[in-house]
Structures are given as C-alpha cells and as structure tokens.
Amino acid sequence: MRRRRLAPLVAVSLTAALAPALAASPATAAPAAAPSAGTPSAVSPPAAKSALDRYAKQKPDWKRCEADSPAAYQCATVKVPLDYRKPGGKRIDLAISRIRTAEPGKRRGILLSNPGGPGGEGLWMPMMMKEELPASVLKSYDLVGFDPRGVGRSSPVSCNLTPEQENWLRAYRAETYAKDVAWARTVADKCRKKMGDRLPHITTRNTARDLDLVRAILGEKKISYFGYSYGTYLGAVYAQLFPSRADRFVLDSAVDPQRAWRGMIQWWAEGAEPAFDRWTEWAAARSKTYGLGDTPKKVDRTFWNLVAQADEDPIEVDGQPTTGDEIRDGMRALAFTPKYASEAVVELKKAAAGKPASAKKPARITEGGGTGAPEWAGKALAAETPADNGTASFWAVVCGDNSAAWSRDPETYRRDAIEDKGRYPLYGDFASSIKPCAFWGKSAEPVTVVKNKVGSLVVQNEWDSQTPLPSGQALHAQLKGSKMVTVLGGEGHGVYPSGNACTDGAVNRYLATGKLPAKDVTCRATAESNAQARQNQKPDVLPGSPVPERAPNRF
C-alpha cells in the first residue's frame, strides 16, 4: 500500500502503565455449561470466574521480539485455558506483541488487530499498523498484535499434512470424486489423531475469549480493534460475546457470520460470476488492445475455448502444462481485476497457439501476482512452526466453528458440486465439492448468532474476490450499530489504507474521534487506490506463510 510491500486482509491501544487493578473481570469469557449461541456473553459458575481471575493476574514479561527488530516492538507469552469451560484444566500459550504510543499523555487504550485467515499469524501486525496509521491515530493507542490460538507461536497445531493434502480446492470430476472423498476423510482423520483433545477448542469463540483475557491482563476496560477478512468475523463474535467491552471496531473486507463457513467458501463461486461478466465487458470495450473479442459474448467464448482446449491437451506455459481446471481456478480471483485478467488470457491464448508467450502474465492465472511480505515480517516470525500450521488451524476453525453447516453425506457434496458448476461455471464445483469438514467432529458449541448494536465501521470494496460485496452488506445488517463505507469500483481484498482520501479519511476519523459517520458512506475508487488495494493480497503465498490471508484460498 502506498509504498506498501505489505498487505492487510486482514487495530490497538494500551496505557503507558498497566492499571493496578483489573478494569473488568474476564469471567464472562468462560462459557456456561450449555451457552446459547446468541447471548451477548456466557456467564460461568463462580469457580470458573475464580480460575479466570488467576489468569487475568498474569504479568507479561515484555521483551524485544527479535534481536534485529525495533526495540519498541515487544513480545510476550501468556497462558490461556484450552477449554474455557474447564479453566483449571490444560493451558496453552498465547503470543502477544505491542508497540506503545509515543505520546502516553494522549493515550486512549489498546488497538488490537488481526490480519485474517483463519490461520493467519498476527504477531507482526503492530509493525504494519504503525507504518500505515496516521499520527492522529497512533498517539491514541498502544498497538497490540497476537497469534491466535493454535497459530504461529500460540501453541501451534499440526495435522502432519503433506503439501498435496493441503491442496483443498478441487474441481469436481466424476472419475476422481472417490479419491477426493478419501482425501477429505484422511485430512480429518490425521487432524483428529494429531491434535486430539485440542481440536474442538481451536475456534473463533475461544479466540474471542482469549482477546478478552488479554484485555483483562493488560488492565483495560475495553478494546479497540482492526480486523481484516476473517478478522472481521472474529471482531463481530467478540462484539456479540462482550458488547460492553468493544470500543472502536473497524471491520475491513467482511465475512457474513450467517454463512460461516461453508457458505462463505461457496460465495467465492457466486461472487466470481458477476466479476467474470464485468471482465468480458471490459475486455470487449478494449478489443483493439487485447484482441479477445469485440463483444462480451465473444470474449466469453475465447476464454471457454481455451479451457476446453486445455481440458483436451494441457497448454504449456513456460514449460508447465496447465489444465482447464487450473485455468478456471486461477481466473476466479483474477477476474476481479479486468486488466490483469485480460493480459493473462492474451498470453495464454498465444501459448495455446504454440506462439512465444510471456510466462509472467499467464502465470497470474495459476500463481497470482502481487508482492511479498516485508523483510522484517519473516524475521519477526522466525519461531519454528509446523509446515502445515496455516492449513491445520484453518480447518480447525472452519470445521469447528459450525459443524452443523457441513453435511456428513459425501453424496450431498457431489450433488452440490454438479449443480453449482452449472450455476457458477467458473468455480461452482471447486467451492461446493467435498471438504474435510464432512468428516469432522461435532462443534463444542453452537455457532455464534451475530445481532447487536455495538458501534463499528464496516469497510468494503465493490469487487472483492474473497469477501464479495454482499458479504460485507450482510455483516453491516447484522451489526445494528454499524456504518458502512463502500468503495464503488474498488478492486482487491483489503481496503485500508489505499491512499483514497474518502476511505482512509473515514477510517482515520473514526479511530481518532470515535465518531461514526452520520450515515453510510459511498466512495469511488481511483486507479491509484485500486493498485494499492491489490497489493493487499498475495495469491501465490503458500499456506502457513506469515500472511496466508493474501492467498486466494483464505479469508
């Protein structure tokens, strides 16, 4: 963004000195024996309260995060209960980080942040937020980051998955479906075997409880928060469980809680169709430049002819055979940026005709574009984590948050994949086919019903490949106290910061003053802000990397 090599998809304050006594007990972080999914908070028995009070009295041992990281960037590890229903039982580590405000006298509190995922490491977020937030906001907050439970330095989970087993978005083919079912069952079995009794507790609700425990440990009455993508869902769940402790919440590129999580994956297919149609219109209007057809119908035919050709005989791109399914898979995210899609298809068309083609542009279809994480991010996250940690923690949350959303019948997924490939030709079968959640255990708690009046600011691009505009609108509707900033023509996943005075200004004013806009705000994207927003995603980042939320198969 701006000179941003780094991206959000994915906000924080803390006093110069910790409060001598807890501003509010974290006891309500613990669920009752049978909590209601929609209740604002779940109150625990007195024994649980007492146990959580002991957690809240921890004194973090803040140290420089790495020998070569800035001295102001501090890290610590605290203990949290694995199971909040049994706070006296097993404990796990939670890694937290902070950068304190340079103006303690003007400090308001802490601004927590999450980059997305599920499975995204967030310990590095204070470094990013310090780089991107204006001075008017930075003076008010200590910036606080964390690796969510099961992720990175926070007692990381693993399923011992191979790289091939991590490849989870699979096109439906009748002849390979039995193998796909076996793959899904194997992943679930390996996760169950490796993670055992930890598996049911790596959930968004428990991560929200962890945040509230961090709040109590730091001596704060409330938290402010900046969440990207999956982080918007985490923020919404926190606001639902702890409404009186939510201060200023910015939710960028939003997840619809009612579609967590199978429905959100399916929205990738639903959202791709209007983006694909927009691309055909855009390319047709520039037929003299790209030569893909002078009407949307002809551009459409050009693309599907390439898919059909690659299905028959994979097209070699820089010596690598590319199948029709791989073209569809790559085009799903690429279609949201018409210029990139057009450039890639032009080169793919050359390769299909046996002509010399630029390997870089068609590679966007199967590898994606964008820039990598900044050099310091890798150093900050130098701690060893399992190679499959990003994927293992992803499944733990996606399957464990709401097992009721996932059928246990493989034939259901077969039928849905066939039907949705007809409805959404580009990606329907990828999104709806079998996933490991079909063989997962039952959720420990019901899914959280988000419906509250907590003030928050929802920020959304019109053309977002991961959380389409209707998803953001749905979260806005469920958060009755929210206002929404919509970027018409906005491309990319992750809006803030983009250099767009309208969008950046709305976010900065809210974080600085606490005043939401009087009504929903509509901004218009610029070429510069779209270029900036597109840098917020990194499609070729592998699962388990510091920023998996940039990948096209994450939130």
C-alpha positions as CSV (number, residue, x, y, z in Angstrom):
1,M,0.0,0.0,0.0
2,R,1.4,3.4,-0.8
3,R,4.9,2.0,-0.8
4,R,3.3,-0.9,1.0
5,R,5.0,-4.1,0.3
6,L,2.6,-5.4,2.8
7,A,-1.0,-6.0,2.9
8,P,-3.9,-6.3,5.2
9,L,-6.7,-8.5,4.5
10,V,-6.9,-8.7,7.4
11,A,-6.2,-2.1,15.3
12,V,-4.9,-1.4,19.1
13,S,-4.2,0.8,22.3
14,L,-2.7,0.3,25.7
15,T,-1.8,2.6,28.6
16,A,1.7,3.7,29.4
17,A,1.5,1.8,32.6
18,L,-0.7,-1.2,33.3
19,A,-3.7,-0.5,35.5
20,P,-3.0,-1.6,39.1
21,A,-6.3,-3.4,39.2
22,L,-8.4,-5.1,36.6
23,A,-10.8,-2.8,35.0
24,A,-13.2,-5.6,34.4
25,S,-13.1,-9.2,35.3
26,P,-12.7,-11.6,32.4
27,A,-15.0,-14.1,34.0
28,T,-17.6,-13.7,31.3
29,A,-15.1,-15.0,28.8
30,A,-15.9,-18.5,30.1
31,P,-19.0,-20.3,28.6
32,A,-21.6,-21.7,30.8
33,A,-22.2,-25.4,30.7
34,A,-24.7,-25.0,27.8
35,P,-24.3,-21.5,26.4
36,S,-26.7,-20.0,24.0
37,A,-25.1,-19.1,20.7
38,G,-26.9,-15.7,20.5
39,T,-26.4,-14.5,24.1
40,P,-24.2,-11.4,24.5
41,S,-21.9,-13.2,26.9
42,A,-21.9,-16.5,28.6
43,V,-21.6,-16.3,32.3
44,S,-19.6,-19.1,34.1
45,P,-20.0,-20.6,37.6
46,P,-18.2,-18.9,40.4
47,A,-15.4,-21.5,40.4
48,A,-14.7,-20.7,36.7
49,K,-14.6,-17.0,37.5
50,S,-12.1,-17.5,40.2
51,A,-9.9,-19.6,37.9
52,L,-10.1,-16.9,35.1
53,D,-9.2,-14.3,37.7
54,R,-6.0,-16.1,38.3
55,Y,-5.2,-15.9,34.5
56,A,-6.0,-12.2,34.5
57,K,-3.4,-11.5,37.1
58,Q,-0.5,-12.6,34.8
59,K,2.2,-10.0,34.3
60,P,3.5,-10.3,30.7
61,D,7.3,-10.4,30.5
62,W,7.8,-8.0,27.6
63,K,11.0,-8.4,25.6
64,R,12.3,-7.3,22.3
65,C,10.6,-9.6,19.7
66,E,13.8,-10.4,17.8
67,A,17.4,-9.3,18.2
68,D,17.2,-7.3,15.0
69,S,13.7,-6.0,15.3
70,P,12.9,-2.5,16.6
71,A,13.3,-2.1,20.3
72,A,9.8,-0.7,20.6
73,Y,8.3,-3.8,19.1
74,Q,7.9,-6.1,22.2
75,C,6.6,-9.6,22.6
76,A,5.4,-11.7,25.5
77,T,3.6,-15.0,26.1
78,V,0.7,-15.5,28.4
79,K,-1.3,-18.6,29.3
80,V,-5.0,-19.1,28.4
81,P,-7.3,-22.1,29.1
82,L,-7.6,-24.6,26.4
83,D,-11.2,-25.1,27.4
84,Y,-12.9,-22.1,29.0
85,R,-15.5,-24.5,30.5
86,K,-12.6,-26.0,32.5
87,P,-10.3,-23.1,33.2
88,G,-8.5,-25.1,35.8
89,G,-7.5,-27.7,33.2
90,K,-5.0,-27.7,30.4
91,R,-3.4,-24.4,29.4
92,I,-1.9,-23.2,26.1
93,D,0.3,-20.4,25.1
94,L,-0.9,-17.2,23.6
95,A,1.8,-15.0,21.9
96,I,1.1,-11.3,22.1
97,S,3.0,-8.2,20.9
98,R,2.8,-4.5,21.3
99,I,4.2,-1.1,20.3
100,R,3.3,1.6,22.8
101,T,2.2,5.0,21.9
102,A,4.9,7.7,21.8
103,E,2.5,10.1,23.5
104,P,1.4,8.4,26.7
105,G,-0.5,11.6,27.8
106,K,-2.8,11.3,24.8
107,R,-3.3,7.6,25.0
108,R,-6.8,6.2,24.9
109,G,-6.2,2.5,25.2
110,I,-5.2,-0.5,23.1
111,L,-5.9,-1.2,19.4
112,L,-5.8,-5.0,18.7
113,S,-5.6,-6.2,15.2
114,N,-6.0,-9.4,13.2
115,P,-4.8,-10.0,9.6
116,G,-7.3,-12.7,8.5
117,G,-7.1,-16.4,7.9
118,P,-8.3,-18.4,9.7
119,G,-4.8,-19.4,10.5
120,G,-3.1,-16.0,9.9
121,E,-0.2,-15.1,12.2
122,G,-0.8,-11.6,13.6
123,L,2.2,-11.0,15.9
124,W,3.7,-8.7,13.3
125,M,0.5,-6.6,13.0
126,P,1.7,-3.7,15.3
127,M,4.6,-3.2,12.9
128,M,2.3,-2.9,9.9
129,M,-0.2,-0.7,11.7
130,K,2.5,1.7,12.9
131,E,3.6,2.1,9.3
132,E,0.1,2.7,8.0
133,L,-1.9,4.6,10.6
134,P,-1.6,8.4,10.7
135,A,-0.1,10.2,13.7
136,S,-3.5,11.4,14.8
137,V,-4.5,7.8,15.5
138,L,-1.1,6.4,16.6
139,K,-0.9,8.9,19.5
140,S,-4.1,7.4,21.0
141,Y,-3.2,3.7,21.1
142,D,-0.8,1.1,22.1
143,L,-0.8,-1.3,19.1
144,V,-1.3,-4.9,20.1
145,G,-1.0,-8.0,18.0
146,F,-1.3,-11.7,18.6
147,D,-1.1,-15.1,17.1
148,P,-4.5,-16.7,17.5
149,R,-4.7,-19.9,19.5
150,G,-3.2,-22.8,17.5
151,V,-1.3,-20.5,15.2
152,G,2.3,-19.5,14.9
153,R,3.8,-19.0,18.4
154,S,0.5,-19.7,20.1
155,S,0.7,-23.4,20.8
156,P,0.6,-24.2,17.0
157,V,-1.4,-27.1,15.8
158,S,-0.5,-29.5,13.0
159,C,-2.1,-32.4,11.2
160,N,1.1,-33.7,9.6
161,L,-0.3,-32.9,6.2
162,T,1.7,-33.3,3.0
163,P,1.7,-30.4,0.5
164,E,-0.7,-32.4,-1.7
165,Q,-3.1,-32.9,1.2
166,E,-3.0,-29.2,1.8
167,N,-4.3,-28.7,-1.7
168,W,-8.0,-28.5,-0.9
169,L,-9.9,-26.6,-3.6
170,R,-10.5,-29.4,-6.1
171,A,-12.6,-29.4,-9.2
172,Y,-15.4,-32.0,-9.4
173,R,-14.7,-34.8,-11.8
174,A,-16.8,-38.0,-11.6
175,E,-13.8,-40.1,-12.2
176,T,-11.8,-38.6,-9.3
177,Y,-14.5,-37.9,-6.8
178,A,-13.9,-41.1,-4.8
179,K,-10.2,-40.0,-4.4
180,D,-11.4,-36.6,-3.3
181,V,-13.7,-38.2,-0.6
182,A,-10.8,-40.3,0.6
183,W,-8.5,-37.2,0.7
184,A,-11.1,-35.3,2.8
185,R,-11.5,-38.2,5.2
186,T,-7.7,-38.6,5.5
187,V,-7.2,-35.0,6.4
188,A,-9.9,-35.1,9.1
189,D,-8.5,-38.4,10.5
190,K,-4.9,-37.0,10.6
191,C,-6.1,-33.8,12.3
192,R,-8.0,-35.8,14.9
193,K,-5.1,-38.1,15.5
194,K,-2.5,-35.4,15.8
195,M,-4.5,-32.7,17.6
196,G,-6.6,-34.9,19.8
197,D,-8.4,-33.1,22.6
198,R,-7.2,-29.7,21.4
199,L,-9.1,-29.9,18.2
200,P,-12.6,-28.8,19.4
201,H,-11.2,-25.8,21.2
202,I,-9.5,-24.0,18.3
203,T,-12.5,-21.9,17.4
204,T,-13.4,-18.3,16.8
205,R,-15.5,-18.1,20.0
206,N,-12.5,-19.2,22.1
207,T,-10.2,-16.8,20.3
208,A,-12.6,-14.0,21.1
209,R,-12.4,-15.1,24.8
210,D,-8.6,-15.0,24.5
211,L,-8.9,-11.4,23.4
212,D,-11.0,-10.6,26.4
213,L,-8.5,-12.2,28.7
214,V,-5.7,-10.2,27.0
215,R,-7.8,-7.1,27.7
216,A,-8.0,-8.0,31.4
217,I,-4.3,-8.9,31.6
218,L,-3.4,-5.5,30.2
219,G,-5.7,-3.8,32.7
220,E,-8.1,-2.4,30.1
221,K,-11.8,-1.8,30.4
222,K,-12.4,-2.0,26.6
223,I,-10.5,-2.8,23.4
224,S,-10.5,-1.1,20.1
225,Y,-10.0,-3.4,17.1
226,F,-9.0,-3.6,13.4
227,G,-9.8,-6.8,11.7
228,Y,-9.3,-7.8,8.1
229,S,-11.4,-10.6,6.3
230,Y,-11.6,-13.5,8.8
231,G,-10.6,-10.9,11.4
232,T,-14.0,-9.2,10.8
233,Y,-15.8,-12.3,11.9
234,L,-13.6,-12.6,15.0
235,G,-14.4,-8.9,15.8
236,A,-18.1,-9.5,15.3
237,V,-18.0,-12.5,17.5
238,Y,-16.2,-10.6,20.2
239,A,-18.7,-7.8,20.0
240,Q,-21.5,-10.3,20.4
241,L,-20.0,-12.0,23.4
242,F,-18.6,-8.9,25.1
243,P,-20.6,-5.9,23.8
244,S,-19.8,-3.6,26.7
245,R,-16.1,-4.1,26.2
246,A,-16.0,-3.2,22.5
247,D,-14.8,0.3,21.8
248,R,-13.9,1.4,18.3
249,F,-14.1,-1.5,15.8
250,V,-13.0,-1.3,12.1
251,L,-14.0,-4.4,10.1
252,D,-12.4,-4.4,6.6
253,S,-13.5,-6.8,3.9
254,A,-16.2,-8.5,5.8
255,V,-17.4,-12.1,6.4
256,D,-21.1,-12.8,6.7
257,P,-21.5,-14.6,10.0
258,Q,-24.6,-16.4,8.8
259,R,-22.5,-18.1,6.1
260,A,-19.6,-19.3,8.3
261,W,-18.1,-21.3,6.9
262,R,-19.3,-23.5,4.0
263,G,-21.5,-20.7,2.7
264,M,-18.5,-18.3,2.7
265,I,-16.4,-20.7,0.6
266,Q,-19.4,-21.1,-1.8
267,W,-19.6,-17.3,-2.1
268,W,-16.3,-17.4,-3.9
269,A,-18.1,-19.1,-6.8
270,E,-21.2,-16.8,-6.6
271,G,-19.1,-13.7,-6.4
272,A,-16.9,-14.7,-9.3
273,E,-19.7,-14.8,-11.9
274,P,-20.6,-11.0,-11.9
275,A,-16.8,-10.3,-11.8
276,F,-16.3,-12.5,-14.8
277,D,-19.2,-10.8,-16.7
278,R,-17.7,-7.4,-15.9
279,W,-14.3,-8.6,-17.2
280,T,-15.9,-9.7,-20.6
281,E,-17.5,-6.3,-21.0
282,W,-14.2,-4.5,-20.1
283,A,-12.1,-6.6,-22.5
284,A,-14.7,-6.3,-25.3
285,A,-14.5,-2.5,-25.0
286,R,-10.8,-2.7,-25.5
287,S,-10.8,-5.3,-28.2
288,K,-8.2,-3.3,-30.3
289,T,-5.8,-3.6,-27.4
290,Y,-6.3,-7.2,-26.3
291,G,-7.9,-8.9,-29.3
292,L,-10.1,-11.2,-27.2
293,G,-13.4,-10.3,-28.9
294,D,-15.3,-7.1,-29.6
295,T,-18.4,-8.2,-27.7
296,P,-18.7,-9.7,-24.2
297,K,-20.1,-12.9,-25.8
298,K,-17.0,-13.3,-28.0
299,V,-14.6,-12.6,-25.0
300,D,-16.5,-15.3,-23.1
301,R,-16.2,-17.7,-26.0
302,T,-12.4,-17.0,-26.2
303,F,-11.9,-17.9,-22.6
304,W,-14.0,-21.1,-22.6
305,N,-12.5,-22.3,-25.8
306,L,-9.1,-22.1,-24.1
307,V,-10.5,-24.0,-21.1
308,A,-11.8,-26.7,-23.4
309,Q,-8.5,-26.9,-25.3
310,A,-6.6,-27.3,-22.1
311,D,-9.0,-30.0,-20.9
312,E,-8.2,-32.0,-24.0
313,D,-4.5,-31.2,-24.1
314,P,-2.9,-29.1,-21.3
315,I,-1.5,-25.8,-22.5
316,E,2.2,-25.4,-21.8
317,V,3.1,-22.1,-20.1
318,D,6.8,-21.7,-19.5
319,G,7.2,-25.5,-19.8
320,Q,4.4,-26.2,-17.3
321,P,1.2,-27.9,-18.5
322,T,-1.9,-26.0,-17.5
323,T,-5.2,-27.8,-17.4
324,G,-8.7,-26.3,-18.0
325,D,-9.4,-26.7,-14.3
326,E,-6.3,-24.9,-13.4
327,I,-7.3,-22.0,-15.7
328,R,-10.7,-21.8,-14.1
329,D,-9.2,-21.9,-10.6
330,G,-6.7,-19.1,-11.3
331,M,-9.2,-17.0,-13.2
332,R,-11.6,-16.9,-10.3
333,A,-9.6,-14.4,-8.3
334,L,-8.0,-12.7,-11.4
335,A,-11.4,-11.8,-12.9
336,F,-11.9,-9.2,-10.2
337,T,-9.0,-7.2,-11.9
338,P,-10.0,-6.9,-15.5
339,K,-6.7,-5.6,-16.8
340,Y,-4.7,-8.4,-15.2
341,A,-7.2,-11.0,-16.4
342,S,-7.0,-9.6,-20.0
343,E,-3.2,-9.6,-20.0
344,A,-3.1,-13.2,-18.7
345,V,-5.6,-14.5,-21.2
346,V,-3.8,-12.8,-24.1
347,E,-0.6,-14.6,-23.2
348,L,-2.5,-17.9,-22.6
349,K,-4.0,-17.6,-26.0
350,K,-0.6,-17.2,-27.5
351,A,0.7,-20.2,-25.7
352,A,-2.3,-22.3,-26.8
353,A,-1.4,-21.4,-30.4
354,G,2.1,-22.5,-29.9
355,K,3.5,-19.0,-30.1
356,P,6.1,-17.4,-27.7
357,A,4.3,-16.0,-24.7
358,S,5.3,-14.1,-21.6
359,A,5.5,-16.6,-18.8
360,K,4.9,-13.9,-16.2
361,K,1.4,-12.7,-17.2
362,P,-0.3,-16.1,-17.8
363,A,1.4,-17.3,-14.6
364,R,-1.0,-15.0,-12.8
365,I,-3.7,-17.5,-13.6
366,T,-2.1,-20.3,-11.7
367,E,0.2,-18.5,-9.4
368,G,-1.1,-15.0,-8.9
369,G,0.6,-11.7,-8.7
370,G,1.4,-9.2,-6.0
371,T,4.3,-8.6,-3.7
372,G,5.8,-10.4,-0.8
373,A,5.7,-9.6,2.9
374,P,8.3,-7.1,4.1
375,E,11.7,-8.4,5.1
376,W,11.1,-7.7,8.7
377,A,7.9,-9.8,8.8
378,G,9.8,-13.0,8.2
379,K,12.3,-12.1,10.9
380,A,9.6,-11.3,13.4
381,L,8.1,-14.7,12.8
382,A,11.3,-16.7,12.9
383,A,10.0,-19.1,15.5
384,E,9.6,-22.6,14.2
385,T,6.0,-23.6,13.4
386,P,4.8,-26.8,11.7
387,A,4.8,-26.6,7.9
388,D,1.1,-27.3,7.7
389,N,0.1,-25.0,10.6
390,G,-1.8,-22.5,8.4
391,T,-3.9,-25.2,6.9
392,A,-4.4,-27.2,10.1
393,S,-5.6,-24.2,12.0
394,F,-7.7,-23.2,9.1
395,W,-9.6,-26.5,9.2
396,A,-9.9,-26.4,13.0
397,V,-11.8,-23.1,12.8
398,V,-13.7,-23.6,9.5
399,C,-14.9,-27.1,10.6
400,G,-15.1,-26.5,14.3
401,D,-17.0,-23.2,14.4
402,N,-20.2,-24.6,12.9
403,S,-20.3,-28.3,12.2
404,A,-24.0,-28.0,11.5
405,A,-23.2,-26.2,8.2
406,W,-21.4,-29.3,6.9
407,S,-23.3,-32.4,5.7
408,R,-21.9,-35.8,6.7
409,D,-23.1,-37.3,3.4
410,P,-20.5,-37.3,0.6
411,E,-23.3,-37.6,-1.9
412,T,-24.6,-34.2,-0.8
413,Y,-21.3,-32.6,-1.9
414,R,-21.4,-34.5,-5.2
415,R,-24.9,-33.2,-6.0
416,D,-24.0,-29.6,-4.9
417,A,-20.8,-29.6,-7.0
418,I,-22.6,-30.7,-10.1
419,E,-25.5,-28.3,-9.6
420,D,-23.2,-25.3,-8.7
421,K,-20.9,-26.0,-11.6
422,G,-24.0,-25.4,-13.8
423,R,-25.0,-22.3,-11.9
424,Y,-21.5,-20.9,-11.5
425,P,-19.4,-22.4,-14.3
426,L,-16.1,-20.7,-13.3
427,Y,-15.9,-22.0,-9.8
428,G,-19.0,-23.6,-8.5
429,D,-17.7,-27.2,-8.3
430,F,-14.5,-26.1,-6.6
431,A,-16.4,-24.3,-3.9
432,S,-19.1,-26.9,-3.3
433,S,-17.3,-30.2,-3.6
434,I,-16.2,-32.4,-0.6
435,K,-14.1,-30.8,2.2
436,P,-12.6,-32.4,5.4
437,C,-15.4,-30.9,7.5
438,A,-17.6,-33.6,6.2
439,F,-15.7,-36.0,8.5
440,W,-15.0,-33.6,11.4
441,G,-16.3,-34.0,14.9
442,K,-19.3,-32.1,16.2
443,S,-18.7,-28.5,17.3
444,A,-18.3,-28.0,21.1
445,E,-20.7,-25.0,21.0
446,P,-23.4,-23.7,18.7
447,V,-22.4,-21.2,16.1
448,T,-22.5,-17.6,17.2
449,V,-25.5,-15.6,16.1
450,V,-24.3,-12.1,15.5
451,K,-27.0,-9.5,16.2
452,N,-26.0,-6.5,18.3
453,K,-25.9,-2.7,18.4
454,V,-22.2,-2.3,19.0
455,G,-20.8,0.6,17.1
456,S,-18.4,-0.4,14.3
457,L,-17.2,0.7,10.8
458,V,-17.5,-1.9,8.0
459,V,-15.3,-1.2,5.0
460,Q,-15.8,-3.0,1.7
461,N,-14.6,-2.9,-1.9
462,E,-17.2,-3.5,-4.5
463,W,-15.0,-6.0,-6.4
464,D,-13.5,-8.1,-3.6
465,S,-12.7,-11.7,-4.6
466,Q,-12.6,-13.2,-1.1
467,T,-15.4,-11.5,0.7
468,P,-17.8,-10.2,-2.0
469,L,-19.8,-7.0,-1.5
470,P,-23.0,-8.8,-0.4
471,S,-21.0,-10.4,2.4
472,G,-20.0,-7.0,3.8
473,Q,-23.5,-5.8,3.4
474,A,-24.8,-8.8,5.4
475,L,-22.4,-8.2,8.3
476,H,-23.4,-4.5,8.3
477,A,-27.1,-5.5,8.5
478,Q,-26.4,-7.8,11.5
479,L,-24.3,-5.2,13.3
480,K,-27.2,-2.8,14.0
481,G,-24.9,-0.1,15.3
482,S,-22.5,-0.1,12.4
483,K,-22.0,2.2,9.5
484,M,-20.6,1.0,6.2
485,V,-18.0,2.5,3.8
486,T,-18.5,1.1,0.3
487,V,-15.8,1.7,-2.4
488,L,-17.6,1.6,-5.8
489,G,-15.3,0.2,-8.4
490,G,-12.9,-0.8,-5.6
491,E,-10.8,-3.9,-6.5
492,G,-8.8,-6.1,-4.2
493,H,-9.3,-7.8,-0.9
494,G,-8.4,-5.4,1.9
495,V,-9.3,-1.7,1.6
496,Y,-7.3,0.2,4.2
497,P,-5.0,2.0,3.6
498,S,-5.3,2.7,-0.1
499,G,-4.4,6.3,-0.5
500,N,-8.0,7.1,-1.2
501,A,-8.9,10.2,0.9
502,C,-12.5,9.2,1.1
503,T,-12.0,5.7,2.5
504,D,-8.8,6.3,4.5
505,G,-10.3,9.5,5.9
506,A,-13.4,7.8,7.2
507,V,-11.4,5.1,9.0
508,N,-8.9,7.6,10.4
509,R,-11.6,9.9,11.7
510,Y,-13.4,7.1,13.4
511,L,-10.3,5.7,15.1
512,A,-9.2,9.2,16.2
513,T,-12.5,10.6,17.4
514,G,-14.8,7.6,17.9
515,K,-17.5,9.2,15.9
516,L,-19.1,7.1,13.2
517,P,-20.3,8.7,10.0
518,A,-23.9,10.0,10.3
519,K,-24.9,7.7,7.5
520,D,-23.3,5.1,5.3
521,V,-20.5,6.4,3.1
522,T,-20.0,5.7,-0.6
523,C,-16.5,6.3,-2.0
524,R,-15.3,5.9,-5.6
525,A,-12.1,4.0,-6.3
526,T,-9.2,5.6,-8.2
527,A,-6.6,3.8,-10.4
528,E,-4.1,4.5,-7.6
529,S,-6.3,3.2,-4.8
530,N,-7.1,0.1,-6.7
531,A,-3.4,-0.6,-7.4
532,Q,-2.8,-0.1,-3.7
533,A,-5.6,-2.3,-2.6
534,R,-4.5,-5.1,-5.0
535,Q,-1.2,-5.1,-3.1
536,N,-3.2,-6.2,-0.1
537,Q,-3.3,-9.8,-1.5
538,K,-0.6,-12.2,-2.5
539,P,-2.2,-15.1,-4.3
540,D,0.9,-17.2,-4.5
541,V,1.7,-17.2,-0.8
542,L,1.6,-20.8,0.5
543,P,-0.5,-21.9,3.4
544,G,1.5,-21.4,6.6
545,S,3.2,-18.3,5.5
546,P,3.1,-15.1,7.6
547,V,0.2,-13.7,5.6
548,P,-1.9,-16.7,4.4
549,E,-4.9,-14.3,4.2
550,R,-3.4,-12.9,0.9
551,A,-3.8,-16.3,-0.8
552,P,-6.9,-16.9,-3.0
553,N,-8.0,-19.8,-0.8
554,R,-8.1,-17.9,2.5
555,F,-10.2,-15.1,4.2
